[in-house]
Amino acid sequence: MRLIPLRRTVQICLLLLLFVVPWLNQQGISLVSGTLYSFAIGPLWITDPAIGLQTLFTTRRVDLTLLLSLLLPIALALGCGRVFCGWLCPQNALSELADIVAARLKIRRTLHPAPTPKARLLLLGLLLLLATVIGLPLVSLLSAPGILSVQAAKLVYEKTVGAELALVGLIVLVELFLVRRAWCNFLCPVGTVLGVFRVRRTMKVVFSEEDGRRCTHCHACAQACQLGLDPVADHLYPQCHNCGACINACKIDQTRKPLSFQF
């Protein structure tokens, strides 16, 4: 299976839904409503775990309805890893577009820090501390997918956008000229929380020892990874968001690729 065309289709459909859903709501059709902060499909509510965690810290109380709304995204993360980031997140789609533009225009980034989850974990800890101490919903203010979904709805309803969209523009510019995939690798609170929900059987990219003998060490997989990871090496997680670009880039025949998704 060619993963990239499939993933591109999913990304485009999600981006379209950001505008279609509020338009349908405007017409009185509300089977699906809400934003990527929290949305409902009929009676089923689904909340971004980062927003849910912030709410728990801000209110300092446990709400059963909120906890139930977290079950599906947490189950998805436990089963398939950070596939929301790699396949669904609208900010990731924009960052990938910026990466394509940078490659076409041969833009050389100024800084090249090594990918690490430490910066994201520290930032998340600080945001939750501030949420607890002074009640500031900073995770919401720094949730790029949430901002994009809210602004898409605002554009449909009010034919305008808010200043919050400036954060998304800043992210794109920084990633275009300074640090490749800076947001996903070092800052994003949404991806940080999703990366916490991993168990031994969570889906992951695996380099097979047996099929690895057929590897030509062309490094096409590492070059395809926009997060700057080496799929042949260990320690991909929690950085890797299972986009499958490395598997798709492998030039070995489709039936026995050294790289594959495994549980």
Secondary structure as GFF3:
##gff-version 3
##sequence-region A 1 263
A	DSSP	alpha_helix	3	26	.	.	.	ID=ss1
A	DSSP	beta_strand	32	34	.	.	.	ID=ss2
A	DSSP	beta_strand	38	41	.	.	.	ID=ss3
A	DSSP	beta_strand	44	47	.	.	.	ID=ss4
A	DSSP	alpha_helix	49	59	.	.	.	ID=ss5
A	DSSP	alpha_helix	64	80	.	.	.	ID=ss6
A	DSSP	alpha_helix	83	83	.	.	.	ID=ss7
A	DSSP	pi_helix	84	88	.	.	.	ID=ss8
A	DSSP	alpha_helix	90	105	.	.	.	ID=ss9
A	DSSP	alpha_helix	118	134	.	.	.	ID=ss10
A	DSSP	alpha_helix	138	141	.	.	.	ID=ss11
A	DSSP	alpha_helix	144	158	.	.	.	ID=ss12
A	DSSP	alpha_helix	165	177	.	.	.	ID=ss13
A	DSSP	alpha_helix	182	182	.	.	.	ID=ss14
A	DSSP	pi_helix	183	187	.	.	.	ID=ss15
A	DSSP	alpha_helix	189	196	.	.	.	ID=ss16
A	DSSP	beta_strand	204	207	.	.	.	ID=ss17
A	DSSP	three_ten_helix	211	214	.	.	.	ID=ss18
A	DSSP	alpha_helix	220	224	.	.	.	ID=ss19
A	DSSP	alpha_helix	245	249	.	.	.	ID=ss20
A	DSSP	three_ten_helix	254	256	.	.	.	ID=ss21
A	DSSP	beta_strand	259	262	.	.	.	ID=ss22
###
